[in-house]
Amino acid sequence: MIDDTTEPAAGSRNIPALLADLRSRKQSRTVRLTGSPGGTLHLRDGLVVAMETPAAPNVESLLLRSGRITEEAWSAVCAADTTHGRLAEELVAQDLVGAGELEIISLSALFDAAFALSLSRPEGWEVTEPVPVLYRNAGITPERLVTEISRRTGLLAGGPGSVAEFARTRMQLAAPAQLPGAVGALPARHQDVLANTDGRRTPRDIAFALGRGLFAVMLDLRRLLALGLVQPTAPLTPQRPSTATRTPSAPVPAPPAAVPLPRRLPGRNAPTPAPPATGAP
């Protein structure tokens, strides 16, 4: 139970304001976000040390999906630490991952989850006591998180549709006949992305399949889009509506002949009758 004297101000208007409040009082808390996709934020002494969301791979996914460690090795680590409070220490102690490498992976997963969570608005949040989570870093200030999210969003902007729409769009190969000659000149990471682009997977799906960060995969897909090698399965909505004059694609059909024209009312625009002949009664 969280003591009322340390509970974050109820007036926090958004997540950055909430994190800033926890940072100012050096709180160690877990913040659970509700909504789609939702997620969990972990703070130690006011600094963000980990974020997890279904929208981006976490540290465990990055280690396993990339083949860095095996399922058997991961099971052994979890068995050695049933509380999951010392997973990072166990990974290093069993010589499965170097301390420096794990710190890089931990920070990468943290920034990637923050970016993924920024693409949607949470419905609400709940602040609880800290829960165990796999991380190995000194922690990030809320200000640095906001700066990094803005940087990543800016790098992905400029294409058709918003960055959020791009993240949830299924991608497909654009020119299969040209791929054999074009793929050989691409970096290995681009070739891996192409191999997992099948018309059903979104950038998130490809990131999980490869064990890579969502942002890195989206950046590669932007490059492949520019090269004309991939395309969305459905057109992305332009970010701003066009103000250009719209030209009809086909002539406007004439009214059907069966529809009678309106009759003129008596006395309105009717022809003037001729005067009667002389001598007429």
VOGU-3710 file (C-alpha; in Angstrom, 3 decimals, decimal comma):
1> middttepaa> 0,000/0,000/0,000  1,355/3,410/-0,945  1,457/5,948/1,839  -0,823/8,928/1,224  2,027/11,352/1,879  4,007/9,940/-1,042  1,116/9,402/-3,433  1,582/11,391/-6,691  -0,588/14,453/-7,020  -4,035/13,538/-8,278
11> gsrnipalla> -3,884/16,500/-10,606  -1,192/15,036/-12,892  -2,644/15,838/-16,303  -0,547/13,387/-18,319  2,220/10,816/-18,074  5,138/13,303/-18,427  3,670/15,380/-15,589  3,238/12,248/-13,472  6,834/11,145/-14,102  8,104/14,625/-13,312
21> dlrsrkqsrt> 6,218/14,528/-10,013  7,693/11,113/-9,127  11,125/12,349/-10,179  10,947/15,435/-7,951  10,291/13,232/-4,889  12,671/10,421/-5,948  9,960/7,791/-5,760  10,370/4,091/-6,637  7,088/3,081/-8,223  5,452/1,047/-10,980
31> vrltgspggt> 2,951/2,850/-13,209  0,461/0,652/-15,052  -1,078/2,241/-18,146  -4,500/1,159/-19,359  -5,701/1,378/-22,943  -4,538/0,033/-26,263  -1,800/-1,160/-26,194  -1,157/-0,152/-22,568  2,058/-0,850/-20,731  4,075/-0,620/-17,529
41> lhlrdglvva> 6,632/1,969/-16,404  9,190/1,213/-13,707  10,911/3,934/-11,666  13,700/3,681/-9,138  14,484/6,770/-7,049  12,546/8,910/-9,514  14,384/7,674/-12,626  12,797/5,499/-15,310  14,688/2,199/-15,519  12,342/0,122/-17,687
51> metpaapnve> 9,195/0,246/-19,787  7,203/-2,681/-21,125  4,379/-2,720/-23,651  2,866/-5,246/-26,077  3,684/-2,735/-28,829  7,468/-3,267/-28,655  9,871/-6,097/-27,712  11,172/-6,038/-24,139  14,595/-7,175/-22,935  13,522/-10,825/-22,800
61> slllrsgrit> 12,200/-10,738/-26,370  15,319/-9,015/-27,671  17,535/-11,666/-26,084  15,506/-14,700/-27,154  14,178/-13,697/-30,594  17,571/-12,522/-31,773  19,121/-15,821/-30,725  21,429/-14,110/-28,240  20,482/-16,696/-25,609  18,540/-19,960/-25,878
71> eeawsavcaa> 15,196/-20,850/-24,354  16,939/-23,424/-22,141  19,387/-20,830/-20,806  16,569/-18,390/-20,111  14,605/-21,059/-18,224  17,682/-21,781/-16,108  18,034/-18,104/-15,226  14,372/-17,843/-14,226  14,696/-20,985/-12,112  17,682/-19,484/-10,283
81> dtthgrlaee> 15,709/-16,305/-9,505  12,078/-17,204/-8,856  11,267/-13,675/-7,648  12,591/-12,156/-10,915  14,280/-9,464/-8,895  17,823/-10,397/-9,928  17,433/-11,580/-13,522  20,053/-9,161/-14,820  22,590/-10,290/-12,232  21,910/-13,952/-13,030
91> lvaqdlvgag> 22,372/-13,401/-16,776  25,766/-11,824/-16,164  26,779/-14,318/-13,468  26,063/-17,269/-15,773  28,153/-15,652/-18,546  25,159/-15,541/-20,889  25,430/-11,792/-21,581  28,158/-9,296/-20,756  27,334/-6,545/-18,284  27,967/-3,772/-20,829
101> eleiislsal> 25,989/-5,519/-23,554  23,035/-6,081/-21,237  23,064/-2,408/-20,287  22,857/-1,437/-23,966  19,996/-3,879/-24,570  18,210/-2,645/-21,449  18,417/1,000/-22,528  17,414/0,109/-26,089  14,276/-1,667/-24,882  13,460/1,248/-22,568
111> fdaafalsls> 13,665/3,919/-25,287  11,853/1,702/-27,784  8,937/1,069/-25,421  8,723/4,792/-24,638  8,539/5,546/-28,362  5,867/2,862/-28,921  3,768/4,124/-26,019  3,943/7,683/-27,336  2,046/6,627/-30,483  -1,230/6,228/-28,580
121> rpegwevtep> -2,965/8,014/-25,737  -3,448/5,987/-22,524  -6,942/5,763/-21,079  -5,630/6,014/-17,533  -2,959/4,859/-15,130  -2,434/3,341/-11,701  0,589/3,905/-9,470  1,630/0,917/-7,342  4,561/-0,265/-5,259  7,590/-1,216/-7,402
131> vpvlyrnagi> 7,474/-4,693/-8,945  10,487/-6,711/-10,188  11,565/-6,128/-13,791  14,573/-7,082/-15,898  16,822/-4,036/-16,388  20,452/-2,998/-16,067  20,937/0,749/-16,320  21,277/3,724/-14,014  17,902/5,192/-15,020  16,697/7,945/-17,358
141> tperlvteis> 15,145/11,280/-16,451  11,643/12,002/-17,814  13,066/14,987/-19,712  15,540/12,830/-21,592  12,774/10,375/-22,486  10,651/13,161/-23,985  13,626/14,481/-25,970  14,426/11,044/-27,393  10,791/10,369/-28,311  10,633/13,679/-30,192
151> rrtgllaggp> 13,870/12,878/-32,025  12,639/9,476/-33,164  9,253/10,767/-34,225  10,954/13,493/-36,264  13,184/10,983/-38,064  10,158/8,931/-39,130  7,962/11,873/-40,124  7,627/13,118/-43,660  6,030/10,112/-45,332  2,377/9,563/-46,167
161> gsvaefartr> 0,308/9,111/-43,050  1,251/9,712/-39,442  3,966/7,803/-37,606  1,293/6,124/-35,463  -0,616/4,957/-38,548  2,593/3,675/-40,138  3,369/1,591/-37,033  0,115/-0,372/-37,350  0,016/-0,752/-41,152  0,602/-4,142/-42,785
171> mqlaapaqlp> 3,476/-4,077/-45,253  4,010/-6,088/-48,441  6,697/-6,458/-51,112  6,198/-3,879/-53,844  8,121/-5,376/-56,785  8,931/-9,083/-56,296  10,414/-9,368/-59,791  13,050/-6,740/-58,969  13,973/-8,119/-55,538  16,625/-10,687/-56,540
181> gavgalparh> 18,821/-8,023/-58,144  18,125/-5,303/-55,576  18,425/-7,279/-52,365  22,081/-8,185/-52,845  23,169/-4,553/-52,527  21,193/-3,981/-49,302  22,568/-4,281/-45,746  21,790/-7,548/-43,976  19,275/-5,877/-41,663  17,263/-4,627/-44,663
191> qdvlantdgr> 17,317/-8,096/-46,181  15,987/-9,519/-42,923  13,142/-6,997/-42,923  12,270/-7,887/-46,520  12,283/-11,589/-45,683  9,659/-10,952/-42,996  7,467/-8,627/-45,070  4,571/-10,786/-46,240  1,524/-8,519/-46,455  0,210/-9,646/-43,064
201> rtprdiafal> 2,821/-8,268/-40,682  2,947/-4,731/-39,320  6,247/-3,079/-38,321  5,547/-4,277/-34,767  5,141/-7,869/-35,963  8,395/-7,691/-37,924  10,217/-6,255/-34,896  9,086/-9,154/-32,703  9,936/-11,722/-35,395  13,482/-10,377/-35,742
211> grglfavmld> 14,129/-9,543/-32,095  14,806/-5,912/-32,979  13,421/-2,604/-31,760  10,232/-1,195/-33,261  11,849/2,150/-34,093  14,807/0,520/-35,885  12,486/-1,645/-37,991  10,274/1,324/-38,884  13,346/3,312/-39,913  14,444/0,470/-42,212
221> lrrllalglv> 10,948/0,189/-43,669  10,953/3,923/-44,446  14,180/3,373/-46,391  12,731/0,378/-48,246  9,614/2,408/-49,037  11,782/5,134/-50,567  13,566/2,478/-52,662  10,233/1,170/-53,915  10,805/-2,327/-52,506  7,918/-2,404/-50,020
231> qptapltpqr> 4,532/-0,772/-49,829  1,572/-0,685/-47,435  -1,240/-3,114/-48,155  -3,632/-0,149/-47,985  -2,850/3,489/-48,802  -1,838/5,571/-45,804  -4,010/8,569/-45,033  -2,227/11,855/-45,800  -1,337/13,805/-42,700  -3,025/16,962/-43,944
241> pstatrtpsa> -6,048/17,284/-46,230  -5,260/18,660/-49,671  -6,378/22,212/-50,436  -5,990/21,842/-54,214  -9,022/22,207/-56,483  -10,528/18,795/-57,069  -11,291/17,832/-60,690  -14,129/15,339/-61,221  -12,842/12,034/-62,526  -15,866/11,606/-64,799
251> pvpappaavp> -18,410/14,014/-66,400  -21,445/14,754/-64,297  -24,366/12,857/-65,899  -27,282/14,834/-67,304  -30,670/14,552/-65,589  -32,757/11,621/-66,852  -35,082/12,478/-69,752  -38,051/11,098/-67,879  -37,821/13,810/-65,268  -40,139/16,681/-66,393
261> lprrlpgrna> -38,850/20,227/-66,312  -40,622/22,535/-63,838  -43,680/24,306/-65,301  -43,756/28,080/-65,393  -46,266/29,655/-63,045  -49,062/31,777/-64,576  -48,183/35,408/-64,842  -44,444/34,807/-64,427  -42,328/35,111/-67,532  -45,315/33,980/-69,655
271> ptpappatga> -45,575/35,302/-73,243  -47,844/38,379/-73,670  -51,090/37,381/-75,491  -51,733/39,047/-78,889  -54,449/41,841/-78,972  -57,884/40,731/-80,306  -58,687/41,344/-84,006  -60,660/44,526/-84,868  -64,438/43,979/-84,787  -64,259/40,922/-82,668
281> p> -67,199/40,659/-80,220
//
